[in-house]
Amino acid sequence: ALYHIPDVSKPRYVRVNTLKLDLKSALHELGKQNKVHMDDMVPDVLVLPPGTDLHNHPLVTNGSIFLQHLEDLMSPDFKGKASSMVAVALGPKPGWEVLDACSAPGNKTAHLAALMRGEGKIIACELNKDRVTRLANTIKLAGADNVKVLHGDFLNLNPEDPSYSKVRAILLDPSCSGSGTAADRLDHLLPSFNTGHADAADIHRLTKLAAFQKKALAHALSFPAVEKIVYSTCSIHQIENEDVIKSLLPLAKSLGFQLATPFPRWPRRGLPVIEGAEHLLRTDPVEDKEGFFIALFVRTSIKPSEEP
Ligand code: SAM
């Protein structure tokens, strides 16, 4: 039967905001009331027993711990750990300049700031005005002082503008269908676009989203000093994932980028519809609690013609 059964069998994941609290103290504090241990793959992520509810925990309300839920409007369920893998995959160093292209509500922005220990600069771009407010709130709660919020269209940022000449890494988490998330579990059980059975409205929506995702990725690739780009979606659809990467791979290669392998020990990789699919990372909407996709581009050499 196609109905949503709340999944109470999977562990809960939280991210420790190391700008405010160190891991050891977080383990100690949470350990007073819960069984808790560190995730074996994603740093700063803690694993709690199924059903643990921390919504009103003081460490959550004061921004020391972030629950890995994507959006308030979705189920109050915690999600898997996939959303905390994105910033880690990008791996910005303290002191870098980083651009978060589509950033509200700012969970990954806050994570970037923590990985950079608050050093360097993050430009957090967001198109939607109401969501800019949420972004600003997240940043404030996280204590991420090195973030500059930019209300505008990422596609309209001029890569040649001197303000972006030092941007070394871009996190691109564009609007997507959300088909990998719990709220959309029903969708995921229905025949998908990739199997050719989606209705015309679905196809239209996915095609429009994919067109934006491709434009945004092409735009990210055009920033002159960028060395690393992470592209992510919470979609299970090939058209928003492997197909986007496939269509931009020739441009990426011509600019000196290659696909790199985020979390090499992670077993689930891209669908084998593209050369280099083994570099791509997928999570499973059921097994991992959310369906996520991550691709990582790394530029080892900036070609002479591309040099600023
Ligand atoms: N990375 C965020 C996080 O982890 O909290 C989630 C980002 S959400 C998937 C995508 C965001 O991109 C939305 O807030 C949407 O309003 C924004 N967006 C869509 N088109 C945009 C554009 N052209 N420029 C900037 N932001 C855009």
py3Dmol code that shows the C-alpha trace and the ligand (Angstrom):
import py3Dmol

protein = """\
ATOM      1  CA  ALA A   1       0.000   0.000   0.000  1.00  0.00           C
ATOM      2  CA  LEU A   2       1.231   3.487  -0.805  1.00  0.00           C
ATOM      3  CA  TYR A   3       1.066   5.367   2.444  1.00  0.00           C
ATOM      4  CA  HIS A   4       3.676   6.920   4.656  1.00  0.00           C
ATOM      5  CA  ILE A   5       4.675   4.903   7.680  1.00  0.00           C
ATOM      6  CA  PRO A   6       6.837   6.929  10.082  1.00  0.00           C
ATOM      7  CA  ASP A   7      10.164   5.174  10.254  1.00  0.00           C
ATOM      8  CA  VAL A   8      11.084   4.630  13.886  1.00  0.00           C
ATOM      9  CA  SER A   9      13.673   1.944  13.268  1.00  0.00           C
ATOM     10  CA  LYS A  10      16.536   4.107  12.072  1.00  0.00           C
ATOM     11  CA  PRO A  11      19.010   5.971  14.270  1.00  0.00           C
ATOM     12  CA  ARG A  12      18.824   9.734  14.621  1.00  0.00           C
ATOM     13  CA  TYR A  13      21.663  11.947  13.505  1.00  0.00           C
ATOM     14  CA  VAL A  14      22.681  15.346  14.833  1.00  0.00           C
ATOM     15  CA  ARG A  15      25.541  17.627  13.879  1.00  0.00           C
ATOM     16  CA  VAL A  16      27.595  19.263  16.574  1.00  0.00           C
ATOM     17  CA  ASN A  17      28.179  22.923  15.790  1.00  0.00           C
ATOM     18  CA  THR A  18      31.862  23.053  16.670  1.00  0.00           C
ATOM     19  CA  LEU A  19      31.751  26.865  16.555  1.00  0.00           C
ATOM     20  CA  LYS A  20      29.860  26.645  19.846  1.00  0.00           C
ATOM     21  CA  LEU A  21      30.583  23.266  21.416  1.00  0.00           C
ATOM     22  CA  ASP A  22      33.364  20.710  21.099  1.00  0.00           C
ATOM     23  CA  LEU A  23      32.582  17.087  20.290  1.00  0.00           C
ATOM     24  CA  LYS A  24      33.680  15.742  23.633  1.00  0.00           C
ATOM     25  CA  SER A  25      31.387  18.060  25.578  1.00  0.00           C
ATOM     26  CA  ALA A  26      28.515  17.282  23.211  1.00  0.00           C
ATOM     27  CA  LEU A  27      28.995  13.541  23.749  1.00  0.00           C
ATOM     28  CA  HIS A  28      29.134  14.106  27.494  1.00  0.00           C
ATOM     29  CA  GLU A  29      26.024  16.313  27.636  1.00  0.00           C
ATOM     30  CA  LEU A  30      23.870  14.171  25.335  1.00  0.00           C
ATOM     31  CA  GLY A  31      25.193  11.023  26.990  1.00  0.00           C
ATOM     32  CA  LYS A  32      23.546  12.023  30.270  1.00  0.00           C
ATOM     33  CA  GLN A  33      20.132  11.048  28.919  1.00  0.00           C
ATOM     34  CA  ASN A  34      20.785   9.112  25.717  1.00  0.00           C
ATOM     35  CA  LYS A  35      22.960   6.441  24.260  1.00  0.00           C
ATOM     36  CA  VAL A  36      25.139   8.358  21.846  1.00  0.00           C
ATOM     37  CA  HIS A  37      28.203   7.696  19.706  1.00  0.00           C
ATOM     38  CA  MET A  38      30.165   9.354  16.916  1.00  0.00           C
ATOM     39  CA  ASP A  39      29.345   8.509  13.321  1.00  0.00           C
ATOM     40  CA  ASP A  40      32.087   6.396  11.776  1.00  0.00           C
ATOM     41  CA  MET A  41      32.235   8.350   8.523  1.00  0.00           C
ATOM     42  CA  VAL A  42      31.023  11.912   8.911  1.00  0.00           C
ATOM     43  CA  PRO A  43      32.982  14.030  11.377  1.00  0.00           C
ATOM     44  CA  ASP A  44      31.008  16.022  13.980  1.00  0.00           C
ATOM     45  CA  VAL A  45      27.919  13.890  13.448  1.00  0.00           C
ATOM     46  CA  LEU A  46      26.531  11.992  16.431  1.00  0.00           C
ATOM     47  CA  VAL A  47      24.233   8.985  16.293  1.00  0.00           C
ATOM     48  CA  LEU A  48      21.355   8.574  18.731  1.00  0.00           C
ATOM     49  CA  PRO A  49      18.842   5.755  19.191  1.00  0.00           C
ATOM     50  CA  PRO A  50      15.701   5.645  17.049  1.00  0.00           C
ATOM     51  CA  GLY A  51      12.942   7.837  18.431  1.00  0.00           C
ATOM     52  CA  THR A  52      15.207  10.211  20.388  1.00  0.00           C
ATOM     53  CA  ASP A  53      13.526  13.618  20.459  1.00  0.00           C
ATOM     54  CA  LEU A  54      15.852  16.540  21.019  1.00  0.00           C
ATOM     55  CA  HIS A  55      13.695  19.362  19.648  1.00  0.00           C
ATOM     56  CA  ASN A  56      13.531  21.231  22.926  1.00  0.00           C
ATOM     57  CA  HIS A  57      16.953  20.259  24.185  1.00  0.00           C
ATOM     58  CA  PRO A  58      18.906  23.341  25.369  1.00  0.00           C
ATOM     59  CA  LEU A  59      21.856  22.415  23.131  1.00  0.00           C
ATOM     60  CA  VAL A  60      19.504  22.553  20.144  1.00  0.00           C
ATOM     61  CA  THR A  61      17.765  25.775  21.099  1.00  0.00           C
ATOM     62  CA  ASN A  62      21.112  27.511  21.728  1.00  0.00           C
ATOM     63  CA  GLY A  63      22.607  26.445  18.389  1.00  0.00           C
ATOM     64  CA  SER A  64      25.218  24.021  19.728  1.00  0.00           C
ATOM     65  CA  ILE A  65      23.600  21.094  17.967  1.00  0.00           C
ATOM     66  CA  PHE A  66      21.804  21.041  14.645  1.00  0.00           C
ATOM     67  CA  LEU A  67      19.167  18.456  13.925  1.00  0.00           C
ATOM     68  CA  GLN A  68      19.527  17.219  10.406  1.00  0.00           C
ATOM     69  CA  HIS A  69      16.043  18.069   9.241  1.00  0.00           C
ATOM     70  CA  LEU A  70      15.932  19.862   5.943  1.00  0.00           C
ATOM     71  CA  GLU A  71      12.902  22.089   6.214  1.00  0.00           C
ATOM     72  CA  ASP A  72      10.475  22.953   8.976  1.00  0.00           C
ATOM     73  CA  LEU A  73       7.525  22.172   6.789  1.00  0.00           C
ATOM     74  CA  MET A  74       8.590  18.604   6.354  1.00  0.00           C
ATOM     75  CA  SER A  75       7.993  15.896   8.895  1.00  0.00           C
ATOM     76  CA  PRO A  76       9.461  16.722  12.297  1.00  0.00           C
ATOM     77  CA  ASP A  77      11.434  13.516  11.835  1.00  0.00           C
ATOM     78  CA  PHE A  78      15.174  13.831  11.878  1.00  0.00           C
ATOM     79  CA  LYS A  79      16.725  12.991   8.560  1.00  0.00           C
ATOM     80  CA  GLY A  80      19.713  10.889   7.820  1.00  0.00           C
ATOM     81  CA  LYS A  81      23.245  12.106   7.827  1.00  0.00           C
ATOM     82  CA  ALA A  82      23.460  12.756   4.084  1.00  0.00           C
ATOM     83  CA  SER A  83      22.835  16.493   4.346  1.00  0.00           C
ATOM     84  CA  SER A  84      25.873  16.805   6.609  1.00  0.00           C
ATOM     85  CA  MET A  85      28.063  15.052   4.068  1.00  0.00           C
ATOM     86  CA  VAL A  86      27.886  17.896   1.534  1.00  0.00           C
ATOM     87  CA  ALA A  87      29.988  20.545   3.275  1.00  0.00           C
ATOM     88  CA  VAL A  88      32.449  17.864   4.404  1.00  0.00           C
ATOM     89  CA  ALA A  89      32.753  16.666   0.797  1.00  0.00           C
ATOM     90  CA  LEU A  90      33.677  20.208  -0.238  1.00  0.00           C
ATOM     91  CA  GLY A  91      36.236  20.381   2.569  1.00  0.00           C
ATOM     92  CA  PRO A  92      36.896  24.144   2.753  1.00  0.00           C
ATOM     93  CA  LYS A  93      39.981  25.129   4.745  1.00  0.00           C
ATOM     94  CA  PRO A  94      39.968  27.801   7.456  1.00  0.00           C
ATOM     95  CA  GLY A  95      40.821  31.107   5.799  1.00  0.00           C
ATOM     96  CA  TRP A  96      39.346  30.243   2.387  1.00  0.00           C
ATOM     97  CA  GLU A  97      36.705  32.268   0.580  1.00  0.00           C
ATOM     98  CA  VAL A  98      33.687  30.108  -0.153  1.00  0.00           C
ATOM     99  CA  LEU A  99      30.461  30.771  -2.007  1.00  0.00           C
ATOM    100  CA  ASP A 100      27.247  29.039  -0.944  1.00  0.00           C
ATOM    101  CA  ALA A 101      25.212  29.593  -4.092  1.00  0.00           C
ATOM    102  CA  CYS A 102      21.666  28.645  -3.000  1.00  0.00           C
ATOM    103  CA  SER A 103      21.925  28.825   0.725  1.00  0.00           C
ATOM    104  CA  ALA A 104      18.669  29.186   2.712  1.00  0.00           C
ATOM    105  CA  PRO A 105      17.752  28.003   5.297  1.00  0.00           C
ATOM    106  CA  GLY A 106      21.495  27.866   5.866  1.00  0.00           C
ATOM    107  CA  ASN A 107      22.208  24.474   7.404  1.00  0.00           C
ATOM    108  CA  LYS A 108      25.079  23.838   5.034  1.00  0.00           C
ATOM    109  CA  THR A 109      26.282  27.450   5.352  1.00  0.00           C
ATOM    110  CA  ALA A 110      26.540  26.971   9.111  1.00  0.00           C
ATOM    111  CA  HIS A 111      28.337  23.685   8.562  1.00  0.00           C
ATOM    112  CA  LEU A 112      30.841  25.334   6.196  1.00  0.00           C
ATOM    113  CA  ALA A 113      31.515  28.007   8.817  1.00  0.00           C
ATOM    114  CA  ALA A 114      32.198  25.342  11.443  1.00  0.00           C
ATOM    115  CA  LEU A 115      34.568  23.438   9.126  1.00  0.00           C
ATOM    116  CA  MET A 116      36.396  26.731   8.503  1.00  0.00           C
ATOM    117  CA  ARG A 117      36.515  27.361  12.289  1.00  0.00           C
ATOM    118  CA  GLY A 118      34.937  30.745  11.610  1.00  0.00           C
ATOM    119  CA  GLU A 119      38.066  31.853   9.699  1.00  0.00           C
ATOM    120  CA  GLY A 120      37.933  33.160   6.133  1.00  0.00           C
ATOM    121  CA  LYS A 121      34.790  34.284   4.384  1.00  0.00           C
ATOM    122  CA  ILE A 122      31.561  32.684   3.248  1.00  0.00           C
ATOM    123  CA  ILE A 123      29.283  34.459   0.803  1.00  0.00           C
ATOM    124  CA  ALA A 124      25.788  33.014   1.242  1.00  0.00           C
ATOM    125  CA  CYS A 125      23.561  33.805  -1.731  1.00  0.00           C
ATOM    126  CA  GLU A 126      19.786  33.350  -1.633  1.00  0.00           C
ATOM    127  CA  LEU A 127      17.129  34.468  -4.082  1.00  0.00           C
ATOM    128  CA  ASN A 128      13.982  34.283  -1.987  1.00  0.00           C
ATOM    129  CA  LYS A 129      13.452  37.200   0.405  1.00  0.00           C
ATOM    130  CA  ASP A 130      11.580  35.290   3.116  1.00  0.00           C
ATOM    131  CA  ARG A 131      14.173  32.563   3.039  1.00  0.00           C
ATOM    132  CA  VAL A 132      16.934  35.164   3.414  1.00  0.00           C
ATOM    133  CA  THR A 133      15.427  35.914   6.839  1.00  0.00           C
ATOM    134  CA  ARG A 134      15.584  32.254   7.778  1.00  0.00           C
ATOM    135  CA  LEU A 135      19.156  32.084   6.495  1.00  0.00           C
ATOM    136  CA  ALA A 136      20.139  35.063   8.639  1.00  0.00           C
ATOM    137  CA  ASN A 137      18.512  33.433  11.684  1.00  0.00           C
ATOM    138  CA  THR A 138      20.376  30.165  11.162  1.00  0.00           C
ATOM    139  CA  ILE A 139      23.683  31.989  10.781  1.00  0.00           C
ATOM    140  CA  LYS A 140      23.051  33.977  13.944  1.00  0.00           C
ATOM    141  CA  LEU A 141      22.030  30.886  15.916  1.00  0.00           C
ATOM    142  CA  ALA A 142      25.149  29.082  14.703  1.00  0.00           C
ATOM    143  CA  GLY A 143      27.421  31.956  15.697  1.00  0.00           C
ATOM    144  CA  ALA A 144      28.873  31.950  12.192  1.00  0.00           C
ATOM    145  CA  ASP A 145      30.374  35.428  12.097  1.00  0.00           C
ATOM    146  CA  ASN A 146      32.293  35.017   8.844  1.00  0.00           C
ATOM    147  CA  VAL A 147      29.181  34.784   6.646  1.00  0.00           C
ATOM    148  CA  LYS A 148      28.062  37.593   4.381  1.00  0.00           C
ATOM    149  CA  VAL A 149      24.460  37.203   3.243  1.00  0.00           C
ATOM    150  CA  LEU A 150      23.712  38.183  -0.313  1.00  0.00           C
ATOM    151  CA  HIS A 151      20.063  38.534  -1.340  1.00  0.00           C
ATOM    152  CA  GLY A 152      20.010  37.910  -5.068  1.00  0.00           C
ATOM    153  CA  ASP A 153      20.108  35.505  -7.981  1.00  0.00           C
ATOM    154  CA  PHE A 154      23.228  33.353  -8.077  1.00  0.00           C
ATOM    155  CA  LEU A 155      22.954  33.278 -11.881  1.00  0.00           C
ATOM    156  CA  ASN A 156      23.348  37.061 -11.924  1.00  0.00           C
ATOM    157  CA  LEU A 157      26.575  37.155  -9.922  1.00  0.00           C
ATOM    158  CA  ASN A 158      29.344  38.222 -12.272  1.00  0.00           C
ATOM    159  CA  PRO A 159      32.251  35.773 -11.920  1.00  0.00           C
ATOM    160  CA  GLU A 160      34.617  38.468 -13.209  1.00  0.00           C
ATOM    161  CA  ASP A 161      33.633  40.846 -10.394  1.00  0.00           C
ATOM    162  CA  PRO A 162      36.694  41.363  -8.161  1.00  0.00           C
ATOM    163  CA  SER A 163      34.499  40.517  -5.122  1.00  0.00           C
ATOM    164  CA  TYR A 164      34.591  36.886  -6.275  1.00  0.00           C
ATOM    165  CA  SER A 165      38.178  36.709  -7.514  1.00  0.00           C
ATOM    166  CA  LYS A 166      39.287  34.815  -4.398  1.00  0.00           C
ATOM    167  CA  VAL A 167      36.411  32.343  -4.217  1.00  0.00           C
ATOM    168  CA  ARG A 168      38.125  28.942  -3.987  1.00  0.00           C
ATOM    169  CA  ALA A 169      35.135  26.698  -3.368  1.00  0.00           C
ATOM    170  CA  ILE A 170      31.443  26.706  -4.236  1.00  0.00           C
ATOM    171  CA  LEU A 171      28.657  24.745  -2.574  1.00  0.00           C
ATOM    172  CA  LEU A 172      25.776  24.373  -5.003  1.00  0.00           C
ATOM    173  CA  ASP A 173      22.646  22.882  -3.425  1.00  0.00           C
ATOM    174  CA  PRO A 174      20.024  24.201  -5.849  1.00  0.00           C
ATOM    175  CA  SER A 175      16.251  23.924  -5.655  1.00  0.00           C
ATOM    176  CA  CYS A 176      15.272  20.367  -6.517  1.00  0.00           C
ATOM    177  CA  SER A 177      12.196  18.163  -6.532  1.00  0.00           C
ATOM    178  CA  GLY A 178      12.901  16.942  -2.997  1.00  0.00           C
ATOM    179  CA  SER A 179      11.926  13.466  -4.143  1.00  0.00           C
ATOM    180  CA  GLY A 180      14.464  11.861  -1.827  1.00  0.00           C
ATOM    181  CA  THR A 181      13.028  13.232   1.397  1.00  0.00           C
ATOM    182  CA  ALA A 182      10.630  11.616   3.842  1.00  0.00           C
ATOM    183  CA  ALA A 183       7.818  14.052   3.082  1.00  0.00           C
ATOM    184  CA  ASP A 184       7.989  12.851  -0.472  1.00  0.00           C
ATOM    185  CA  ARG A 185       8.330   9.184   0.364  1.00  0.00           C
ATOM    186  CA  LEU A 186       5.011   8.592  -1.332  1.00  0.00           C
ATOM    187  CA  ASP A 187       6.315  10.127  -4.528  1.00  0.00           C
ATOM    188  CA  HIS A 188       9.318   7.931  -4.383  1.00  0.00           C
ATOM    189  CA  LEU A 189       7.159   4.831  -4.220  1.00  0.00           C
ATOM    190  CA  LEU A 190       5.251   5.878  -7.279  1.00  0.00           C
ATOM    191  CA  PRO A 191       6.644   5.082 -10.719  1.00  0.00           C
ATOM    192  CA  SER A 192       9.264   7.708 -11.313  1.00  0.00           C
ATOM    193  CA  PHE A 193      10.149   9.904 -14.203  1.00  0.00           C
ATOM    194  CA  ASN A 194      13.160   7.765 -14.909  1.00  0.00           C
ATOM    195  CA  THR A 195      11.035   4.743 -15.591  1.00  0.00           C
ATOM    196  CA  GLY A 196       8.963   6.813 -17.975  1.00  0.00           C
ATOM    197  CA  HIS A 197       5.679   6.701 -16.075  1.00  0.00           C
ATOM    198  CA  ALA A 198       5.544  10.134 -14.476  1.00  0.00           C
ATOM    199  CA  ASP A 199       2.661  12.294 -15.558  1.00  0.00           C
ATOM    200  CA  ALA A 200       3.110  15.324 -17.798  1.00  0.00           C
ATOM    201  CA  ALA A 201       3.085  17.817 -14.898  1.00  0.00           C
ATOM    202  CA  ASP A 202       5.880  15.908 -13.128  1.00  0.00           C
ATOM    203  CA  ILE A 203       7.927  15.762 -16.285  1.00  0.00           C
ATOM    204  CA  HIS A 204       7.455  19.473 -16.879  1.00  0.00           C
ATOM    205  CA  ARG A 205       8.494  20.323 -13.311  1.00  0.00           C
ATOM    206  CA  LEU A 206      11.541  18.053 -13.357  1.00  0.00           C
ATOM    207  CA  THR A 207      12.661  19.329 -16.750  1.00  0.00           C
ATOM    208  CA  LYS A 208      12.439  22.929 -15.523  1.00  0.00           C
ATOM    209  CA  LEU A 209      14.344  22.126 -12.344  1.00  0.00           C
ATOM    210  CA  ALA A 210      17.029  20.265 -14.287  1.00  0.00           C
ATOM    211  CA  ALA A 211      17.433  23.200 -16.675  1.00  0.00           C
ATOM    212  CA  PHE A 212      18.048  25.511 -13.699  1.00  0.00           C
ATOM    213  CA  GLN A 213      20.408  23.023 -12.062  1.00  0.00           C
ATOM    214  CA  LYS A 214      22.490  22.780 -15.247  1.00  0.00           C
ATOM    215  CA  LYS A 215      22.635  26.566 -15.633  1.00  0.00           C
ATOM    216  CA  ALA A 216      23.669  26.967 -12.015  1.00  0.00           C
ATOM    217  CA  LEU A 217      26.395  24.326 -12.299  1.00  0.00           C
ATOM    218  CA  ALA A 218      27.732  25.889 -15.503  1.00  0.00           C
ATOM    219  CA  HIS A 219      27.775  29.234 -13.714  1.00  0.00           C
ATOM    220  CA  ALA A 220      29.638  27.812 -10.729  1.00  0.00           C
ATOM    221  CA  LEU A 221      32.254  26.338 -13.087  1.00  0.00           C
ATOM    222  CA  SER A 222      32.899  29.795 -14.541  1.00  0.00           C
ATOM    223  CA  PHE A 223      34.329  31.402 -11.381  1.00  0.00           C
ATOM    224  CA  PRO A 224      37.998  31.986 -12.196  1.00  0.00           C
ATOM    225  CA  ALA A 225      39.716  30.934  -8.962  1.00  0.00           C
ATOM    226  CA  VAL A 226      37.445  28.067  -7.985  1.00  0.00           C
ATOM    227  CA  GLU A 227      39.211  24.802  -7.183  1.00  0.00           C
ATOM    228  CA  LYS A 228      36.339  22.773  -5.766  1.00  0.00           C
ATOM    229  CA  ILE A 229      32.634  22.628  -6.449  1.00  0.00           C
ATOM    230  CA  VAL A 230      30.186  20.380  -4.672  1.00  0.00           C
ATOM    231  CA  TYR A 231      26.785  19.820  -6.304  1.00  0.00           C
ATOM    232  CA  SER A 232      24.021  18.228  -4.251  1.00  0.00           C
ATOM    233  CA  THR A 233      20.322  17.498  -4.371  1.00  0.00           C
ATOM    234  CA  CYS A 234      17.824  15.745  -2.129  1.00  0.00           C
ATOM    235  CA  SER A 235      16.339  14.147  -5.213  1.00  0.00           C
ATOM    236  CA  ILE A 236      16.407  10.554  -6.373  1.00  0.00           C
ATOM    237  CA  HIS A 237      15.793  11.434 -10.023  1.00  0.00           C
ATOM    238  CA  GLN A 238      18.539  10.782 -12.534  1.00  0.00           C
ATOM    239  CA  ILE A 239      17.487  13.876 -14.497  1.00  0.00           C
ATOM    240  CA  GLU A 240      18.456  16.127 -11.538  1.00  0.00           C
ATOM    241  CA  ASN A 241      21.564  14.152 -10.677  1.00  0.00           C
ATOM    242  CA  GLU A 242      23.681  12.072 -13.064  1.00  0.00           C
ATOM    243  CA  ASP A 243      22.161  13.760 -16.131  1.00  0.00           C
ATOM    244  CA  VAL A 244      23.118  17.222 -14.837  1.00  0.00           C
ATOM    245  CA  ILE A 245      26.694  16.088 -14.224  1.00  0.00           C
ATOM    246  CA  LYS A 246      26.857  14.321 -17.583  1.00  0.00           C
ATOM    247  CA  SER A 247      25.818  17.399 -19.516  1.00  0.00           C
ATOM    248  CA  LEU A 248      28.352  19.647 -17.740  1.00  0.00           C
ATOM    249  CA  LEU A 249      31.277  17.226 -17.712  1.00  0.00           C
ATOM    250  CA  PRO A 250      32.726  18.336 -21.076  1.00  0.00           C
ATOM    251  CA  LEU A 251      32.691  22.010 -19.999  1.00  0.00           C
ATOM    252  CA  ALA A 252      34.124  21.087 -16.602  1.00  0.00           C
ATOM    253  CA  LYS A 253      36.943  19.114 -18.218  1.00  0.00           C
ATOM    254  CA  SER A 254      37.728  21.919 -20.647  1.00  0.00           C
ATOM    255  CA  LEU A 255      38.189  24.206 -17.629  1.00  0.00           C
ATOM    256  CA  GLY A 256      40.514  21.745 -15.896  1.00  0.00           C
ATOM    257  CA  PHE A 257      37.998  20.141 -13.499  1.00  0.00           C
ATOM    258  CA  GLN A 258      37.640  16.434 -12.815  1.00  0.00           C
ATOM    259  CA  LEU A 259      35.209  14.426 -10.753  1.00  0.00           C
ATOM    260  CA  ALA A 260      36.646  13.481  -7.367  1.00  0.00           C
ATOM    261  CA  THR A 261      35.301  10.859  -4.966  1.00  0.00           C
ATOM    262  CA  PRO A 262      33.623  12.172  -1.818  1.00  0.00           C
ATOM    263  CA  PHE A 263      33.575   9.599   1.007  1.00  0.00           C
ATOM    264  CA  PRO A 264      35.343   6.796  -0.889  1.00  0.00           C
ATOM    265  CA  ARG A 265      34.243   4.233   1.741  1.00  0.00           C
ATOM    266  CA  TRP A 266      30.549   5.033   1.170  1.00  0.00           C
ATOM    267  CA  PRO A 267      29.038   2.068  -0.712  1.00  0.00           C
ATOM    268  CA  ARG A 268      26.249   3.695  -2.730  1.00  0.00           C
ATOM    269  CA  ARG A 269      27.552   5.531  -5.805  1.00  0.00           C
ATOM    270  CA  GLY A 270      26.025   7.117  -8.919  1.00  0.00           C
ATOM    271  CA  LEU A 271      23.809   5.291 -11.386  1.00  0.00           C
ATOM    272  CA  PRO A 272      26.022   3.738 -14.090  1.00  0.00           C
ATOM    273  CA  VAL A 273      24.741   6.018 -16.828  1.00  0.00           C
ATOM    274  CA  ILE A 274      27.807   8.219 -16.986  1.00  0.00           C
ATOM    275  CA  GLU A 275      31.528   7.693 -17.226  1.00  0.00           C
ATOM    276  CA  GLY A 276      32.933   8.181 -13.717  1.00  0.00           C
ATOM    277  CA  ALA A 277      29.649   7.231 -11.963  1.00  0.00           C
ATOM    278  CA  GLU A 278      31.752   5.581  -9.260  1.00  0.00           C
ATOM    279  CA  HIS A 279      32.872   9.048  -8.166  1.00  0.00           C
ATOM    280  CA  LEU A 280      29.292  10.175  -7.529  1.00  0.00           C
ATOM    281  CA  LEU A 281      27.593   9.560  -4.203  1.00  0.00           C
ATOM    282  CA  ARG A 282      24.000   8.564  -3.629  1.00  0.00           C
ATOM    283  CA  THR A 283      22.125   7.818  -0.457  1.00  0.00           C
ATOM    284  CA  ASP A 284      19.043   5.659  -0.328  1.00  0.00           C
ATOM    285  CA  PRO A 285      15.711   7.200   0.758  1.00  0.00           C
ATOM    286  CA  VAL A 286      14.814   4.140   2.799  1.00  0.00           C
ATOM    287  CA  GLU A 287      18.134   2.731   4.000  1.00  0.00           C
ATOM    288  CA  ASP A 288      19.698   6.135   4.743  1.00  0.00           C
ATOM    289  CA  LYS A 289      16.426   7.923   5.610  1.00  0.00           C
ATOM    290  CA  GLU A 290      16.813  10.402   2.752  1.00  0.00           C
ATOM    291  CA  GLY A 291      17.738  10.165  -0.878  1.00  0.00           C
ATOM    292  CA  PHE A 292      20.637  12.450  -1.569  1.00  0.00           C
ATOM    293  CA  PHE A 293      23.070  12.974  -4.395  1.00  0.00           C
ATOM    294  CA  ILE A 294      26.557  14.502  -4.184  1.00  0.00           C
ATOM    295  CA  ALA A 295      29.062  15.228  -6.945  1.00  0.00           C
ATOM    296  CA  LEU A 296      32.438  16.815  -6.346  1.00  0.00           C
ATOM    297  CA  PHE A 297      34.492  18.639  -8.986  1.00  0.00           C
ATOM    298  CA  VAL A 298      38.124  19.411  -8.302  1.00  0.00           C
ATOM    299  CA  ARG A 299      40.392  21.559 -10.463  1.00  0.00           C
ATOM    300  CA  THR A 300      43.992  20.486 -10.236  1.00  0.00           C
ATOM    301  CA  SER A 301      45.269  22.947 -12.799  1.00  0.00           C
ATOM    302  CA  ILE A 302      43.912  26.255 -13.934  1.00  0.00           C
ATOM    303  CA  LYS A 303      44.627  26.286 -17.662  1.00  0.00           C
ATOM    304  CA  PRO A 304      46.674  29.283 -18.873  1.00  0.00           C
ATOM    305  CA  SER A 305      43.762  30.615 -20.915  1.00  0.00           C
ATOM    306  CA  GLU A 306      41.552  30.548 -17.830  1.00  0.00           C
ATOM    307  CA  GLU A 307      44.008  32.235 -15.532  1.00  0.00           C
ATOM    308  CA  PRO A 308      42.739  35.527 -14.133  1.00  0.00           C
TER     309      PRO A 308
END
"""
ligand_1 = """\
27
SAM
N 21.708 24.569 1.184
C 20.498 24.866 1.950
C 20.650 24.249 3.325
O 21.387 23.263 3.484
O 20.024 24.758 4.272
C 19.262 24.398 1.214
C 19.117 25.027 -0.145
S 17.563 24.735 -0.932
C 17.718 23.113 -1.523
C 17.712 25.709 -2.384
C 17.615 27.211 -2.158
O 18.008 27.872 -3.353
C 16.227 27.728 -1.859
O 16.242 28.465 -0.664
C 15.888 28.638 -3.039
O 15.101 29.760 -2.677
C 17.251 29.060 -3.484
N 17.375 29.485 -4.888
C 16.663 29.057 -5.952
N 17.079 29.661 -7.082
C 18.087 30.481 -6.736
C 18.937 31.380 -7.455
N 18.798 31.536 -8.775
N 19.878 32.068 -6.780
C 20.010 31.919 -5.435
N 19.234 31.087 -4.698
C 18.286 30.379 -5.334
"""
view = py3Dmol.view(width=600, height=400)
view.addModel(protein, "pdb")
view.setStyle({"model": 0}, {"cartoon": {"style": "trace"}})
view.addModel(ligand_1, "xyz")
view.setStyle({"model": 1}, {"stick": {}})
view.zoomTo()
view.show()
